[in-house]
Structure formats: C-alpha cells, structure tokens
C-alpha cells in the first residue's frame, strides 16, 4: 500500500496539506466513478445496438463486414474502450494511494 507524505518546508502544517491533497484525490476518484459509469453506458448501448461485444464488432469492422454507417460507431466505441481503460487505471492508482 502506498503512503502519502508531505516533505520539505511549507508555511502550512504537513498534516493540513496532506488532508487537502487527500480530499482532492477523493474528489477525483468520485469524478472518475461518474465518468466510468457514463463510458460504460455508451459501451453497453453500442453492444445492444450491434448485439455483440467490442472484440467481435472490431473483428467484423476490420474485415469490412459492417455497413459504412458503422464507421462513426467504431470510432466512438474504440475511444470509449481506451478511455475506460485509462480511467480504470487512474482509479486503481488513486485507490492505492488512498489505501
């Protein structure tokens, strides 16, 4: 488990600064939770629309087995999957710091 520690000279108490940093990290963690929910909803909507998972959709798309209208959905789905991965990584990192 990681530990947050303020080092060096400050005009504020180290405990006060640590508390402020922890509070900001908690807020960011909450924001990430909301963003994850929104991105997961987008992904679920796309899965329902096409009746397949991202992996199956991507394979069909790359083989040219989807209509041209799927181009924008491919871009949105791919971006959503990448964003979800990044958000989960950041969430995991913050949770480790916050213990």
N, C-alpha and C positions, 0 to 999 in steps of 0.2 A: 504494500500500500504506500502511496506517495504521501508526502507531508509538505505542507505549505509553511514557509518560514520567511519572515522579513529580516534581512540583514543590512547592516550599514547604518549610517547616521540618518535620522529623519527628525522633522520638527513635530511629528505626531508619535504617539506611543506605538510600538510594534504590534501590540495586541489590537489597537484600534485599526491600524492599517490592514492587518490580517483579516479582521472582521469585515472591512469594506470589500476587500478582494473576494473573500468567500461569498459575500452577498451578491456581488456581480456575477460570479461563476454560477451561483444558484439560479439567478435570473436568466442567464444564458442557457442553462440546462433546461429551464422551463420553456424558453423560446424554441429550443431545438425540439423538444417534445411536441410542440404545436406544429412545427414545420414537418416533422416526421409524419404526423397524422395527416397533414394536407397532401404530402407527396404519396403516402400510401393510398390515400383515397383516389388520387389521379391514376396510380398504377392499377388499383382494383377496378376502376371504371374502364380502363383500357383492356384489362383482362376479360371483363364481362362483355365488352363490345366485340372483341375478337374470339372469345371463347377459348383462349389459350394463354399459357404463361409467356413471359418475356422471352425466354430461351427459344420456345417454339416459334413465336412471332418473328424473332430476329432471324432464325434459320430460314423461314419462309420468305422473309423480305430479301435476304441476301441471295436467295435462289431465284428471285423475281416471280414468286408465286402469289403475290398480292396485287391488288389493284393500285393504280397510280395514286389514288386518294389516300393510301396508307402512308405516303411519304412523310407528311406532317406528323402523323401519329407515331411513326418510327422515331423521328427527331425528338418529339416530346417524351416518349417512353424511354428512349436511351438516356436523355438528360435527367429524367426522373430517377432512373435506376442509379446513375452516377451520383446525383445529389443525395439520394437516400444512403448510399454507401458512405459518402463524406460526412453526412450528419450523424450517422450511427458511430462512426469513428470518433468524431469530436465528442459525442455524448459519452462514449466509453472512456475517453481520456479525461473528461471533466469528472466523471463519476469516480475514477481512480484517484484524482487529486483530492476530491471532496471526501473520499473514504466512506 
